[in-house]
Amino acid sequence: MALQSAPSGRTTGAAAHSVLLIGKDPRLGQSLENCLAARDCAFEYAAGSADTLRRLRRTPHDVIITDPATSIEEDLALLSEIQAIRPGVRVIVLAPGSTPEEIIAALRARVFLCKCAPFDPAEIADYAVQAMTATDSLVGIEVISAHRNWVSLRMNCQLLTAERLIAFLGELRSELPESPREELMLAFREILMNAVEHGAGFQSGKVIDVAAVHTERAIVFYVHDPGVGFRWETIQHAAVANPPDAPTRHLAVREEKGMRPGGFGILMSRGVVDELIYSEVGNEVLLIKHIA
């Protein structure tokens, strides 16, 4: 049954989950409302921090989306009070901007997602839906050590965890111009997804080690998956193994093996970064993008 917006700002209907939105941003509010309603998510608004805590004491919510006008520092201060009332609630932090220190603090605080303006309402609504249904294990991003130029993390081998980590690291590198940043994050995404799928076999109990390093002249990503690795001659299902006269040969190999369409990840990543270096075994990789 479709949800209808009640005069109070809360949706009513058959939705099993609910979202608490803090503040009503004029640029985002209506679009986000429409996207949540389209996904059968009930929602209501809280006027600010005090109202948020009051409402949470009275009614549980699955996901809280913070006010886009407040800083990450303010949101994390509120988060500690929220967790005292509703432990385990998933929080999506929206903010006008960020520093590397704030993104690291959000990771340490186990925020579900952190996004800075400009916002994509559909993307935020999609993450809200996934936050509602995710099991506790899916929150699994652990900060091993971190400062603004070197972040070491460990994540479980779930696609949702990988997508969340990509979003966090994209915000961490927000000082880069948009176009090279998007290309770099796309290349990193391909390598990380390969690690989840081929290195870990989508087994949530396994972990992947990730590091993001910012030097004066380069951005470096490191990914170490728990798989046995590979030899280049054994990956005929990947586009990077195609001979020059048969650029799509791997597609037939993938179909024969019953694999999903794709196999362009390594090849695409090589075209975006300046250096793509695999270890001898093949379960560790460095992506290097020169910035000066």
C-alpha positions as CSV (number, residue, x, y, z in Angstrom):
1,M,0.0,0.0,0.0
2,A,1.3,3.4,-0.9
3,L,2.2,5.8,1.9
4,Q,0.4,9.0,2.3
5,S,1.9,12.1,4.0
6,A,-0.1,13.1,7.1
7,P,-0.5,16.7,8.0
8,S,1.9,16.4,10.9
9,G,4.7,15.4,8.4
10,R,4.6,11.8,9.3
11,T,3.7,9.2,6.7
12,T,1.2,6.5,7.5
13,G,0.6,3.1,5.9
14,A,1.9,-0.4,6.1
15,A,5.6,0.4,6.4
16,A,7.4,-1.7,9.0
17,H,10.3,0.7,9.5
18,S,10.6,4.4,10.3
19,V,13.0,7.2,9.8
20,L,13.5,10.2,12.0
21,L,14.6,13.3,10.1
22,I,16.2,16.1,12.1
23,G,15.4,19.6,10.8
24,K,13.6,20.3,7.5
25,D,16.1,21.6,5.0
26,P,14.3,23.6,2.2
27,R,16.7,22.3,-0.5
28,L,16.4,18.6,0.5
29,G,13.3,18.1,2.6
30,Q,10.6,17.5,0.0
31,S,12.8,15.5,-2.4
32,L,13.9,13.3,0.4
33,E,10.3,12.9,1.7
34,N,9.3,11.8,-1.8
35,C,12.1,9.3,-2.1
36,L,11.4,7.8,1.3
37,A,7.7,7.5,0.6
38,A,8.4,5.8,-2.7
39,R,10.4,3.2,-0.8
40,D,7.5,2.6,1.7
41,C,9.5,4.3,4.6
42,A,7.5,6.0,7.3
43,F,9.1,9.1,8.6
44,E,8.6,12.0,10.9
45,Y,10.5,15.2,11.7
46,A,12.2,16.4,14.8
47,A,12.7,20.1,15.2
48,G,16.3,19.8,16.7
49,S,18.5,18.0,19.1
50,A,16.2,18.3,22.2
51,D,13.1,17.3,20.2
52,T,15.0,14.3,18.7
53,L,15.8,13.0,22.2
54,R,12.3,13.6,23.3
55,R,10.8,11.7,20.4
56,L,13.3,8.8,20.7
57,R,12.3,8.3,24.4
58,R,8.7,8.0,23.3
59,T,9.0,6.1,20.0
60,P,11.7,3.9,18.5
61,H,13.0,4.6,15.0
62,D,15.2,2.4,12.9
63,V,17.2,5.2,11.2
64,I,18.0,8.8,12.1
65,I,19.1,11.3,9.4
66,T,20.7,14.4,10.9
67,D,20.0,18.0,10.0
68,P,22.0,18.9,6.8
69,A,22.7,22.3,8.3
70,T,24.5,21.1,11.3
71,S,28.2,20.2,11.4
72,I,29.6,16.6,11.8
73,E,31.0,17.6,15.2
74,E,27.5,18.7,16.4
75,D,26.0,15.5,15.0
76,L,28.5,13.3,16.8
77,A,27.8,15.0,20.1
78,L,24.1,14.3,19.6
79,L,24.9,10.7,18.5
80,S,26.3,9.8,22.0
81,E,23.0,11.0,23.6
82,I,21.0,9.1,21.0
83,Q,22.9,5.9,21.6
84,A,22.2,6.2,25.4
85,I,18.5,6.2,24.6
86,R,18.4,3.8,21.6
87,P,21.5,1.7,21.4
88,G,22.1,0.2,18.0
89,V,20.0,2.8,16.0
90,R,21.6,3.6,12.6
91,V,22.5,7.2,12.0
92,I,23.1,8.8,8.7
93,V,25.0,12.1,9.1
94,L,24.4,14.9,6.6
95,A,26.5,18.0,6.8
96,P,27.4,21.1,4.9
97,G,31.0,20.2,4.7
98,S,33.7,18.1,6.4
99,T,37.4,17.9,7.4
100,P,39.4,14.6,7.3
101,E,39.4,14.6,11.1
102,E,35.6,14.8,11.2
103,I,35.2,11.9,8.7
104,I,37.6,9.8,10.8
105,A,35.6,10.7,14.0
106,A,32.4,9.6,12.2
107,L,34.1,6.3,11.3
108,R,35.3,5.7,14.9
109,A,31.8,6.5,16.1
110,R,30.4,3.8,13.8
111,V,28.1,6.2,12.0
112,F,26.3,4.2,9.3
113,L,26.9,6.8,6.6
114,C,28.3,10.4,6.3
115,K,27.5,12.6,3.3
116,C,28.3,16.2,2.7
117,A,26.5,18.7,0.4
118,P,25.4,18.6,-2.4
119,F,23.1,15.7,-1.5
120,D,21.4,13.1,-3.7
121,P,18.0,12.4,-2.1
122,A,17.5,9.0,-3.8
123,E,21.0,7.9,-2.7
124,I,20.2,8.9,0.9
125,A,16.8,7.1,0.8
126,D,18.4,4.0,-0.6
127,Y,21.0,3.9,2.3
128,A,18.2,4.5,4.8
129,V,16.4,1.4,3.5
130,Q,19.6,-0.7,3.7
131,A,20.3,0.7,7.2
132,M,16.9,-0.5,8.4
133,T,17.4,-4.1,7.2
134,A,21.1,-4.6,7.8
135,T,22.1,-7.0,10.4
136,D,24.5,-5.9,13.2
137,S,27.4,-7.6,11.4
138,L,26.9,-5.3,8.4
139,V,28.0,-2.3,10.4
140,G,31.4,-3.8,10.3
141,I,34.0,-1.1,9.6
142,E,36.8,-1.0,12.2
143,V,39.3,1.8,12.4
144,I,42.7,0.3,13.1
145,S,44.6,3.6,13.1
146,A,44.0,7.0,11.5
147,H,45.1,10.5,11.0
148,R,44.3,12.9,8.2
149,N,46.9,11.5,5.8
150,W,46.9,7.8,6.7
151,V,43.8,5.8,7.5
152,S,43.9,2.0,8.1
153,L,40.7,0.1,8.3
154,R,39.3,-3.4,8.5
155,M,35.9,-4.3,7.0
156,N,33.7,-7.4,6.8
157,C,33.1,-8.9,3.3
158,Q,29.7,-7.6,2.5
159,L,28.7,-5.5,-0.5
160,L,26.9,-2.9,1.7
161,T,29.9,-2.5,3.9
162,A,32.1,-1.9,0.9
163,E,29.7,0.7,-0.5
164,R,29.6,2.5,2.8
165,L,33.4,2.5,3.1
166,I,33.7,3.9,-0.5
167,A,31.3,6.7,0.5
168,F,33.4,7.5,3.7
169,L,36.7,7.5,1.8
170,G,35.2,9.7,-0.9
171,E,34.3,12.3,1.7
172,L,37.8,11.9,3.2
173,R,39.3,13.0,-0.1
174,S,36.8,15.8,-0.7
175,E,39.7,18.4,-1.2
176,L,40.4,16.9,-4.6
177,P,38.7,18.4,-7.6
178,E,35.4,16.6,-8.4
179,S,36.3,14.9,-11.7
180,P,39.6,13.2,-10.7
181,R,38.1,12.3,-7.3
182,E,35.1,10.5,-8.9
183,E,37.4,8.6,-11.2
184,L,39.7,7.6,-8.4
185,M,36.8,6.4,-6.2
186,L,35.4,4.5,-9.2
187,A,38.7,2.7,-9.7
188,F,39.0,2.0,-5.9
189,R,35.4,0.7,-5.9
190,E,36.2,-1.8,-8.7
191,I,39.2,-3.2,-6.8
192,L,37.4,-3.4,-3.5
193,M,34.4,-5.1,-5.1
194,N,36.8,-7.7,-6.7
195,A,38.2,-8.3,-3.2
196,V,34.7,-8.9,-1.7
197,E,33.6,-11.1,-4.6
198,H,36.6,-13.0,-5.7
199,G,38.9,-12.7,-2.7
200,A,36.4,-13.3,0.0
201,G,33.6,-15.0,-1.9
202,F,31.0,-12.8,-0.2
203,Q,31.6,-14.5,3.1
204,S,30.7,-12.0,5.8
205,G,32.9,-13.7,8.4
206,K,36.0,-12.8,6.5
207,V,37.7,-9.4,6.6
208,I,39.5,-7.1,4.1
209,D,42.3,-4.7,5.2
210,V,42.2,-1.2,3.5
211,A,44.4,1.8,3.8
212,A,44.1,5.3,2.3
213,V,47.3,7.4,2.3
214,H,47.7,11.0,1.1
215,T,51.2,12.1,0.3
216,E,52.3,15.4,-1.0
217,R,52.2,14.1,-4.6
218,A,49.8,11.1,-4.6
219,I,46.7,9.4,-3.3
220,V,47.4,5.7,-2.5
221,F,44.8,3.0,-1.7
222,Y,45.9,-0.4,-0.4
223,V,43.5,-3.4,-0.4
224,H,44.4,-6.8,1.1
225,D,41.8,-9.5,0.7
226,P,41.6,-12.9,2.5
227,G,41.7,-15.0,-0.7
228,V,44.5,-17.2,-2.0
229,G,45.3,-14.7,-4.7
230,F,45.7,-15.4,-8.4
231,R,48.1,-15.7,-11.3
232,W,47.6,-13.5,-14.3
233,E,47.4,-16.5,-16.6
234,T,44.5,-17.9,-14.6
235,I,42.1,-14.9,-14.9
236,Q,40.8,-15.5,-18.4
237,H,37.4,-14.3,-17.2
238,A,38.8,-10.7,-16.8
239,A,39.1,-8.2,-19.6
240,V,42.7,-7.4,-18.7
241,A,43.6,-10.9,-20.0
242,N,42.0,-10.4,-23.5
243,P,44.4,-10.4,-26.4
244,P,44.6,-7.3,-28.6
245,D,42.7,-8.9,-31.4
246,A,39.8,-10.2,-29.1
247,P,38.9,-7.4,-26.7
248,T,35.7,-9.1,-25.5
249,R,36.9,-12.7,-25.3
250,H,36.5,-12.8,-21.5
251,L,32.7,-12.3,-21.8
252,A,32.4,-15.8,-23.4
253,V,34.6,-17.2,-20.7
254,R,32.4,-15.7,-18.0
255,E,29.2,-17.0,-19.6
256,E,30.7,-20.5,-19.8
257,K,31.6,-20.4,-16.1
258,G,28.2,-19.1,-15.1
259,M,29.7,-15.8,-13.8
260,R,27.8,-12.5,-13.8
261,P,28.5,-10.0,-16.7
262,G,31.5,-7.8,-16.1
263,G,35.2,-8.4,-15.7
264,F,36.3,-4.9,-16.7
265,G,37.3,-3.8,-13.2
266,I,41.1,-4.2,-13.4
267,L,41.2,-2.9,-16.9
268,M,39.2,0.2,-16.0
269,S,41.2,0.8,-12.9
270,R,44.4,0.7,-14.8
271,G,43.1,3.4,-17.1
272,V,42.2,5.7,-14.2
273,V,45.1,5.5,-11.8
274,D,48.7,6.1,-12.6
275,E,50.0,2.8,-11.1
276,L,48.2,-0.4,-10.2
277,I,50.5,-2.8,-8.5
278,Y,49.6,-6.4,-7.4
279,S,51.6,-8.5,-5.0
280,E,53.2,-11.7,-6.2
281,V,50.3,-13.8,-4.8
282,G,47.7,-11.4,-6.1
283,N,45.6,-10.7,-3.0
284,E,47.2,-7.3,-2.2
285,V,47.0,-4.3,-4.5
286,L,48.1,-0.7,-4.5
287,L,46.3,2.0,-6.5
288,I,48.4,5.2,-6.9
289,K,47.1,8.4,-8.4
290,H,49.5,11.3,-8.8
291,I,48.1,14.7,-7.8
292,A,51.1,17.0,-8.4
